[in-house]
Amino acid sequence: MPPRPLALSLGDPGGIGAEIAAQAWTTLRSSGPEFVAVGDARLLEAQGVPTARFDAWPATAAPFGERLPVLDRPGPVEVRIGRADPDQAAAITGWIETAVGLALSGEATGVVTCPIAKAPLYKAGFRFPGHTEFIAELTASAPLDGARGPVMMLTAKDLRVCLVTIHVPLNEVPELVTAERVMRTARVAHEALRRDFGIEHPRLALAGLNPHAGEGGSIGLEEGEILMPAVERLRAEGIQITSPLPPDTMFHDEARTRYDAAICLYHDQGLIPVKTLDFWGGVNATLGLPIIRTSPDHGVGYDIAGKALARPDSLIAAIRLAAEMAERRARA
């Protein structure tokens, strides 16, 4: 096995993580990118995947095309497929910590995370809003040349969207959309597009908050009072970014040719076009970290877990994107 694969954490044991990881290995075993799973090897073996278990790095394993390498970290309790279980929280977070540690040490080129469910983790005392913030904390002390995230980017086909706010109630969004948050998101996106996506001169498109981007203040004032001052400061820094655009005209085929990433102000503003464009193949990438991190753009799938219904498209796309980003960063 190559010395620097991706590290893939298996996510919630009761969800579809092991199923889609097994399918991803079956698809990628001949062509790569290569990855090592971090989690309970029994979950993958239950999917009929031949594994090469090891309990310490570096791995001494069969070639990736013959067996899936697993840094074996058995969970403490029996897995209940299709069920949320707070007793699995320590295993879930431990797998993430291990995968991130491999990337920070350089033993893995990046991290790909299978989905986790927040509610059972909260019941067990997990204090982070989600995966993204947890990984940001785990990497906070590692050096990073440039603007630090985390910023959530969702990508599908030729569309990339970066979110200023993420999992917050809609009625809290106007208060949270500040000039500072918009500028931070744009700076992180600008630098990540150059470093991790190979775009020398990134073009950013900023979505307005209100219908018709406020229509000159007649349908809302945020565009003029908050967003345009942020745009002017970003342009003064040399960042190419549009004035606030009407969100309903930003995502059709022709419009997407005019920018490299859209800065969206709230969750559904960015997620609806991504999932409409490619429901099965979207990817979540965390920008502004000292490591590469991607994940599939879907949840744990308790309702379909164990029923042979889960599709691996998004995870496969996440693995491929992580490998591409890591290769570009290595060349920088």
C-alpha positions as a printed Julia matrix, in Angstrom:
332×3 Matrix{Float64}:
   0.0    0.0     0.0
   1.29   3.51   -0.82
   2.56   5.42    2.2
   0.18   8.37    1.8
  -3.41   7.4     1.14
  -6.48   9.37    2.17
  -7.95   8.59    5.6
 -11.68   7.83    5.58
 -13.6    7.84    8.87
 -16.63   5.54    8.85
 -19.11   7.91   10.48
 -22.14   6.69   12.4
 -22.06   2.87   12.71
 -25.85   2.7    12.59
 -26.03   4.61    9.32
 -24.91   3.94    5.77
 -21.23   4.87    6.19
 -19.84   1.35    6.02
 -22.14   0.46    3.1
 -21.05   3.36    0.92
 -17.39   2.97    1.96
 -17.51  -0.67    0.84
 -19.09   0.33   -2.48
 -16.55   3.11   -2.94
 -13.68   0.65   -2.48
 -15.25  -1.72   -5.0
 -15.45   1.11   -7.53
 -12.0    2.59   -6.85
  -9.95  -0.51   -6.07
  -8.49  -0.69   -9.57
  -8.06   3.0   -10.35
  -7.81   4.76   -7.0
  -7.61   7.17   -5.29
  -6.47   4.89   -2.49
  -7.74   5.31    1.03
  -7.52   3.67    4.42
 -10.72   3.29    6.43
 -10.63   4.37   10.07
 -13.2    2.57   12.19
 -14.56  -0.83   13.1
 -13.39  -3.34   10.48
 -16.35  -5.59   11.28
 -18.72  -3.05    9.74
 -16.93  -3.32    6.41
 -16.5   -7.08    6.58
 -20.27  -7.34    7.1
 -20.57  -5.76    3.64
 -18.53  -8.57    2.13
 -15.39  -6.48    1.7
 -12.02  -8.19    2.18
 -10.1   -6.08    4.67
  -6.51  -5.81    5.81
  -6.76  -4.88    9.48
  -3.97  -3.1    11.31
  -3.85  -1.31   14.64
  -0.94   1.08   14.18
   0.64   3.16   11.43
   2.36   2.53    9.07
   0.21  -0.16    7.57
   1.61  -3.41    6.31
  -1.2   -4.53    4.09
  -2.1   -6.22    0.85
  -2.36  -3.98   -2.23
  -5.38  -1.67   -2.2
  -6.85  -3.51   -5.15
  -6.98  -6.75   -3.18
  -8.09  -5.61    0.27
  -9.38  -2.47    1.9
  -6.9   -1.35    4.58
  -8.61  -0.59    7.88
  -7.05   1.12   10.88
  -9.19  -1.02   13.16
 -10.86   0.77   16.06
 -13.73  -1.47   17.25
 -16.72   0.25   18.78
 -17.57  -0.36   22.45
 -21.13  -1.62   21.98
 -23.12  -3.68   19.53
 -24.21  -1.73   16.47
 -27.91  -1.26   15.9
 -28.31  -0.67   12.19
 -30.75   2.1    11.4
 -30.74   3.44   14.96
 -29.23   6.49   16.58
 -27.16   5.44   19.59
 -25.4    7.91   21.93
 -23.3    5.0    23.23
 -21.45   5.03   19.89
 -20.43   8.68   20.27
 -16.95   7.99   21.66
 -16.17   5.63   18.78
 -17.48   8.06   16.15
 -15.51  11.04   17.44
 -12.44   8.87   18.03
 -12.43   7.75   14.4
 -12.59  11.37   13.26
  -9.77  12.37   15.62
  -7.61   9.5    14.36
  -8.19  10.35   10.7
  -7.44  14.03   11.31
  -4.3   13.08   13.23
  -3.05  11.05   10.27
  -3.53  14.04    7.98
  -1.87  16.46   10.4
   1.15  14.18   10.7
   1.42  13.84    6.93
   0.76  10.1     7.01
  -2.47  10.67    5.08
  -2.94  13.18    2.28
  -6.35  14.27    3.53
  -9.51  13.26    5.35
 -12.83  12.08    3.95
 -15.62  11.7     6.5
 -18.69   9.51    6.25
 -21.85  11.07    7.7
 -22.58  11.52   11.39
 -25.87  12.37   13.1
 -25.74  15.3    15.5
 -28.57  14.4    17.9
 -27.02  11.22   19.42
 -23.67  12.98   19.72
 -25.29  15.92   21.54
 -26.9   13.5    23.98
 -23.43  12.13   24.73
 -22.03  15.61   25.42
 -20.61  16.55   22.0
 -20.19  20.33   22.13
 -19.68  21.21   18.48
 -22.42  22.13   15.97
 -21.15  19.43   13.58
 -18.29  17.73   11.78
 -16.94  20.94   10.3
 -16.51  22.8    13.57
 -15.08  19.72   15.32
 -12.4   19.27   12.67
 -11.64  22.99   12.78
 -10.99  22.67   16.51
  -8.81  19.58   16.01
  -6.66  21.48   13.5
  -6.68  24.89   15.2
  -3.1   24.73   16.42
  -1.62  23.6    13.09
  -0.09  26.37   10.95
  -1.9   27.61    7.87
  -0.58  30.07    5.33
  -3.57  32.26    4.61
  -7.11  32.93    5.79
  -8.38  30.31    8.23
 -11.82  28.75    8.01
 -13.74  26.7     8.41
 -15.85  27.62    5.41
 -18.26  25.07    4.01
 -18.15  24.65    0.24
 -20.65  22.48   -1.59
 -19.79  21.49   -5.11
 -21.58  19.63   -7.88
 -20.5   19.46  -11.51
 -19.47  23.04  -12.45
 -21.03  24.74   -9.42
 -19.28  25.66   -6.16
 -21.09  27.49   -3.36
 -19.59  28.74   -0.09
 -21.82  29.47    2.88
 -21.65  32.5     5.16
 -24.07  30.91    7.65
 -24.82  27.21    7.86
 -27.11  25.39   10.28
 -29.02  28.24   11.85
 -32.75  29.06   11.88
 -33.78  31.24    8.98
 -35.06  34.01   11.27
 -31.53  34.39   12.68
 -29.83  34.77    9.31
 -30.21  38.55    8.81
 -28.52  39.27   12.14
 -25.7   36.81   11.42
 -24.95  38.12    7.92
 -22.37  40.73    8.82
 -19.76  42.39    6.65
 -17.02  40.64    8.62
 -18.54  37.18    8.04
 -19.01  37.86    4.33
 -15.42  39.08    3.97
 -14.0   36.13    5.89
 -15.92  33.66    3.74
 -14.81  35.38    0.54
 -11.16  35.54    1.62
 -11.07  31.86    2.54
 -12.82  30.91   -0.7
 -10.48  33.07   -2.79
  -7.35  31.52   -1.3
  -8.7   27.95   -1.42
  -9.68  28.3    -5.08
  -6.11  29.3    -5.86
  -4.35  26.76   -3.61
  -6.64  23.71   -3.76
  -8.49  24.12   -7.06
  -5.76  25.56   -9.25
  -7.67  28.71  -10.24
  -5.12  31.51  -10.52
  -7.56  34.4   -10.65
 -10.78  33.33   -8.86
 -14.06  35.02   -9.69
 -16.57  35.17   -6.85
 -20.29  35.89   -7.16
 -22.1   37.22   -4.09
 -25.75  36.37   -3.58
 -28.09  38.99   -2.21
 -30.14  38.34    0.89
 -33.45  39.72   -0.32
 -35.55  39.09   -3.43
 -34.09  40.93   -6.43
 -31.02  41.67   -4.23
 -33.09  44.29   -2.42
 -34.07  46.15   -5.61
 -32.28  49.35   -4.64
 -33.5   49.22   -1.06
 -37.19  48.83   -1.84
 -37.22  45.15   -0.76
 -34.59  45.28    1.97
 -31.59  47.28    3.05
 -28.96  44.63    3.76
 -27.48  44.73    0.27
 -26.65  48.42    0.52
 -25.83  48.64    4.22
 -23.9   45.39    4.77
 -23.02  43.58    1.55
 -21.78  46.42   -0.65
 -19.36  47.79    1.97
 -17.95  44.26    2.28
 -17.63  44.01   -1.5
 -15.78  47.31   -1.71
 -13.28  46.28    0.96
 -12.69  42.92   -0.72
 -12.11  44.57   -4.07
  -9.6   46.89   -2.43
  -7.72  43.74   -1.37
  -7.61  42.52   -4.97
 -10.41  39.96   -4.68
 -12.67  39.79   -7.72
 -16.26  39.69   -6.48
 -19.59  40.86   -7.86
 -22.01  43.25   -6.27
 -24.92  41.41   -4.62
 -26.83  39.48   -7.26
 -30.49  38.41   -7.32
 -30.27  34.82   -6.01
 -32.92  33.54   -8.42
 -30.82  34.38  -11.51
 -27.39  33.16  -10.33
 -27.51  29.45  -10.98
 -28.73  28.77  -14.51
 -26.28  27.36  -17.05
 -25.12  30.64  -18.56
 -24.81  32.41  -15.2
 -22.52  29.68  -13.81
 -19.95  30.38  -16.53
 -19.35  33.87  -15.06
 -17.89  32.84  -11.7
 -15.79  30.14  -10.06
 -17.67  30.08   -6.74
 -20.81  31.66   -5.36
 -20.88  33.14   -1.87
 -24.3   32.29   -0.47
 -25.68  33.74    2.72
 -27.66  30.86    4.16
 -27.97  27.1     3.92
 -30.82  26.55    1.45
 -29.75  29.42   -0.79
 -26.66  27.39   -1.66
 -27.82  23.82   -1.13
 -30.93  23.91   -3.3
 -29.05  24.7    -6.55
 -26.29  22.18   -5.73
 -28.74  19.36   -5.08
 -30.88  20.29   -8.04
 -27.86  20.19  -10.34
 -26.55  16.85   -9.05
 -28.56  15.32   -6.22
 -26.48  12.16   -5.94
 -23.0   13.48   -6.62
 -22.61  16.64   -4.55
 -19.6   17.01   -2.25
 -18.99  19.01    0.92
 -15.45  20.41    1.21
 -14.18  22.33    4.21
 -12.01  25.27    3.16
  -9.46  27.18    5.17
  -7.99  24.27    7.11
  -4.37  23.1     7.29
  -5.58  19.71    6.02
  -7.82  18.58    3.17
 -11.29  17.49    4.28
 -14.26  16.43    2.17
 -17.44  14.47    2.8
 -20.53  13.28    0.95
 -23.33  15.79    0.76
 -25.95  13.71    2.59
 -26.81  12.37    6.01
 -26.51   9.07    7.85
 -29.53   7.49    6.16
 -30.92   5.58    9.13
 -34.1    4.9     7.16
 -32.26   3.0     4.4
 -29.34   1.57    6.37
 -28.94  -2.17    5.93
 -31.44  -2.32    3.05
 -28.97  -2.25    0.13
 -30.45   1.07   -1.02
 -27.58   3.44   -0.26
 -25.75   4.93   -3.23
 -22.02   5.71   -3.02
 -21.92   8.42   -5.71
 -21.36  11.33   -3.35
 -18.71   9.53   -1.31
 -16.82   8.49   -4.43
 -16.94  12.1    -5.65
 -15.7   13.24   -2.23
 -12.76  10.83   -2.34
 -11.81  11.94   -5.83
 -12.09  15.62   -4.96
  -9.97  15.18   -1.81
  -7.26  13.47   -3.85
  -7.31  16.26   -6.46
  -7.12  18.98   -3.81
  -4.27  17.2    -2.0
  -2.32  16.85   -5.24
  -2.67  20.55   -6.02
  -1.7   21.55   -2.5
   1.36  19.3    -2.67
   2.47  21.03   -5.86
   1.99  24.54   -4.47
